[in-house]
Amino acid sequence: MAFIPYSRQQIEQADIDAVVEVLQSDFLTQGPAIERFEKDFAERHQVAHAVALSNATAALHIACLALGVGQGSRVWTSPNSFVASANCALYCGAEIDFVDIDPDSRNMSVERLREKLEGAKAEGTLPDVVIPVDFSGMPCDLEDIRALADEYGFRILQDASHATGAEYQGKPVGGQYADASVFSFHAVKIVTSAEGGMVTTQDAELAKKIALLRSHGVTRDADLLEHAPEGGWYYEQVDLGYNYRITDVQAALGASQLERIDTMQAERAARADRYDEILADLPLKLPKRFNDRSSAWHLYVVELTDEAKCDRATLFAAMREAGIGVNVHYIPIHTQPHYERLGFARGDFPAAEAYYDRAITIPLFPAMTDEEQDRVAQVIREHVA
């Protein structure tokens, strides 16, 4: 019986043709396909600026730098995410901390954030940047977080790596409330460029800073030069940047995928709706729906309830044995050995830990069939009911 992965990229002939066109062009990198991808992405997300990068981790890193994060800065994020959401602050020499999650949305809890901010204000340890994470593609409570940012004076860097195609308050994520938002185009994401990332922002100066930092801090922009040009070849390194450039090959694939985002998003949503139906009678906590936002459905995560007849480890092993590529997203960041050495410990963020102990990600991707979904549901039913 064929293996069912937890996710699978959807590559069509139009994607292949777009990549071949670049391979036969004059530019494999640093060419026009990148600017086209950025323009199309910005228009799709109703935002003024989009800057493409080599991956979302790089995007998080230099977005932090562009927002002023450095030695002595404080950054807070969600413990329920991949380690990159916290590592980006450490790359800048900042101090990292976490805000526990809301058990229903599995995103950063506004209530816990407010409580932590009140305590930090009294202690003089308010954060400089907060990084809420749109876990599984479900947008965070950005309007409420924006209100707290205005009250307590921090910047918002939205980690929307899972959320390309998601909507919040009737608009695409990436253009509202956050100072900057980061998207991922890894192979298992909604839109893929194999590897790649994007930062969106309404702030022209912030976008210019990120674009500078992605290419060594080197520029030929006359407005940024500190000395008179010596000739047409002249460039200057005006900041300490990185080689975080995306290629035209990747950008062409991403732009081609973006043209089908509505169709792929609808297919993901339909699969999620069907899971809601065929798993409804099982002892599982299913993803919560919210009236003011729609998930991108990067992941479909269920949690075993107390009534389940097996634990998560048993179900995980049984699903893998049956050829179903389940996964777990995520081991809480603060329990990783590197973060334990920074002083964090299990028990620090109980909601994230309770979620992790019961969570399992089941397969969901646009090309998934009813038969594959039924097979997933049947194996779950055999073990938990």
N, C-alpha and C positions, 0 to 999 in steps of 0.2 A: 504493500500500500504506500502511495506516495507521501513523502514527508511534507508537512504543512508548516512553513516558517511562521514566526510571530509577525513578520513583516516582509514585504518583497517590493522592490522597485518595479515601476511600470514603464518600460521603455518601448516606444513605438517607432515606426519608420520615420516619422517627422523628426524625432529626436536624433536618430542616426544621420538623417540627411543634414540636419543643422550642424552636427559635429564634423561631418565630412566636408561641408562647405568651408568651415574654418581651417581644416587640415589642408585644404587646397588653396587657401588664401595666403596673403603676405604676412599675416599676423597670427602666431600661435599664442602669444601673450602680449600684454600691454597694448592691445589694439582696440578696434571699435566695438567688438562684441560685448566687452565689459560695460562700456557706457550704455549700450542698448539695454542690457540686462538691468542695470541700475535704473534707467529711465522707466522701463516697463514695470519694475517692481514698485518703484515709488508711486506711479500712477495707480497701480492695482491696490495699493495700501493707503491711498489718499494722504500722502505725506510729501513734504517738499524735497527731501533729500534721502538718497539711499547710496551707501558705499559698500561695494562688494569686497570680500576678503577671502583668504585661503580656507578658513573654516570658522565655525562659530566660537571656538575657544579663543582664537586670535581676535575675533570681533569683540568678545567680552573683555579681553585684556586691554586692547587699545581704546575701547570705549571708556573703560575705567580711567586710563591715563588722560584721555581727553576731558573727562569730567573732573580732573584735578586730583585723582587718587594717587597717593604716594606715601613716603615714610611719615608715620604719625597719623595717617588717615584711619577712619573706622568705617568698615563696610559690613552690612548685615544682609543675609540671604536666607533662603529656605533650606532646612536640612533634607527635604525630600526632593532631591535633584541629583543629577550627575555631578561629579566632583568639580567639573570646570566652572560651575556657578560660584564656587567659593575660591578655587585656585586663582582665578583672575585677580582677586584682591591681593593674595599673597605674592603674586608675580610683581605687583607694584610696591611691595614692602609695607602694605597696610595691615591693620589688625582686623581679623575676621570674627564675626559672631553670627548667630542664627536666631530666627524667630520661628516658633513652632507653627504647625499647620492647623487649618480648620479640617476636622475629620470628614466633613461632607465634600468640600471642594478639593481637598488634598493640596491646596495652595496655601501660601502664607496667610495666617489668621490676622485679620484686621484688629481683632480684640487683643490678641497677644502682642501685636506690634504696638498698639496704643499703650498697653501696660508697660512694655519694655521702654518705650520712649519716655513715659512719665518718670520711671526710675532713672533712666540715663540723664534726663534733664536735671534731676536733683543731684546727681553725682558729677555732672559736668562731662559726661561721656557720650554725648549724642553722636549718631552716625553722620558721616559725610555723604554716603551713598547707600541706598537700599536697593537690593536686586530681588524683586519678586519674580517667581518662576511660574510660567503658564504650564503647569504639569499636565502631561498627556494631550495637550492642546486646548485645555480649558482656560480661558482668560482669567486673570486675577481680578480682585476688587480694586481696579485702578483708580476709580473716582474717589473712593474712600482713602486710598493710599496717597493720592495727590493732595487731598485736604490735609492729611497729616504732614506731608512734605512741606506744604506751605506754612503750617503752624510751627513745625520744628526745624525747618531750614535744611533739609537734606535733598539730594538729587535722586531721581528714580532712573535706574537702568533696568528695563524690563527684559528678562530672559524669555523671549518668545520662540526659543529654538524648536519647540513642539507645535507652534501655533500658526504657521503659515496657512492662511485660509480661514482662520477663526474670526469671529465677529464679536464685538463688545458694544452694547448700546446702539446696535444697528450699523456700526461702521467697522471696517477691517482693523484688526489690531495693528499697532505700530505707528499710529499717527496721533493718538489721543493720550493725554495725561503724562506719559513718561517723557523724560528728557531725551532718552534714546532707547531704542528697542533692538534686540539682536535676534536674528533668525538663522536656522541651520539648514543646509542642503545636503547633509549626509545621505548615504544611499537608502536608508530606511525612512527618511523623512517624507513629508507630503509632496514637496517638490525637491528633486535631487539634481545636483550637479556633480555627483559622485562624492566630492568633498567641496565644501564651500560655506560661506557665511555672508551675512548682510547686516549692516547697521542702518536703521532708519531714524530720522530726526527732523523736526521742524526748524532746527537751529542751524543756520548757514555756517556760522563760525565753528560750531562743533563738527559739522560734516567736513569742513575744510581741514580741521585738525586731524580727524581720523584718516582722511585720505593722505595726508602728509605722513602720518606715523606708519601707514601700511607699507611704505616704500622707502625705508631707511631714514626718513626725515629729510630726504633730498628733494629739492624743488628747482624748477626753472621759472616759477611764477614771479613776475617782476614785483608784485606787491609784497612778496615775502623775502626777497633778496636783501641782504644787509650791505652788500658792496656793489659797485657799478659793474655790470657785465663786461667781460673782457672780449667777448665775441659770441657768435651763435652757438658755440659749444657749451657755454658757461652754465654751471649749476652750483648750488650750495647745499650742504647739509646744515640745516638750521635747527634741527632737533635730533634727539637720539631715537630713531625709529627702528622698524623691523622689516624683514622681508615677509610680509603677510599678504602678498598679492595673489589674487585668483588669476587663472589663465583664461584666454579667449575660448579655448576648447570647453572648459567647465562652464563658462558664462553662456555659451551657445546652447549647451544642454539645458542649463537652468532656465533660460529664456523660452526655449521650446516647451519645456514642462509647464512653465507658468501659463502658457496659452491654454492649457487643459485643466487648470487648477479648479475651476468650478465643477467640471465633470468629475474629476477625481475626488473632490470634496464631497459631492453628492453621493458618490458610490461608498465612500467611507461612512458617511452619516447613515445611509441605508443599511449597511452591515451592522452598525451600532444599534440601530432601531430593531433590527431582527434579533440580535443578541438579547436585547431587553425583553423581547417576547419569549424566546425559547429557553431562557434561563430564569424567568420570573418566579417559578415555583420551587427553585432550589435554595438551599441555605447559604445564600451568597448576598453580599452587599454589592449592588451594581453601581456604576458611575451615576452621580446625581446630575440632573438637568436643572438649568437656571433660565428664568424667563428673559433676562436681559443680556444673554450672551449665548453663543453657539460654539461648541468645541470643534477643533480641526480634526479630532479623532486620530491623532498620531498613535495613541495607545488605547486599548480597551482593558481596563484593570478591574478585576473583581477581588473581593475580600471574603474569606471564609468566615462564617458566623459561628457562634457557639454550638449551633445545632448540627454543623457539618460532622460527618462520621469519620473524617480523617483530618490530619493537619496539613499545612501547606507543603511541607517537605515530601510527604507521602503522595499528595496529588501531583506535585511537580515531577517526581520520579515516574509516576504512572503515565502522565501525559507524554513525557519524553520517550518512554518505552513504547508508547503507542504511535510514535512518529509525529507527535504534535509539538512544535517548537515554542513552548511556553517560555517565559522569562520572568524576571522579577525587577521591577523599577520602583524604588531604588533602595539599596542599603543606605540608611541615613548617613550623610556625609560626616557628621560629628563622631560617628562610631568607627570611622576608618583609622587605622593605626597612626597615620601622619597627623590626623587631627586629635587623636588621643594624646599624642606627644605635645600638642599645643595646650592641653589642659581640659579638653572636652571628654565626656564620659557618657555611657549609656545611663539613661535616667534624666538627662538634661532637657530633653524635648519629648515628653511622653506621648503626645499625639502622633508625631511622626514615627516613633518606635512602634506604637500599637498598630498603626497602619501597616508598616513594613512586616510585622510578624504574621500578618494574614493575607498579604497581597500576592496576586499572581497575574501576570499579563498574558492574555490569550490572543491567538492570532487574529489580526484584522488588517486587510489591505484591499485596495480597490478591485483587484481581479479575483478575489475570493469568491467561491461558489456556495450556493445553498448547501450542497452536499458536504463541502468541507466544514461549514459552520455546524451542520447537524452532527458530523463526526466529532467535532470538538465538544459540543454540548453532551453528546452521549457518553463520552469518556468521563467528563466531569460528573455527570449524573450517577454513573456506576460507582463512583468513589465517595461522593459527598452525601448522597441521598439515602 
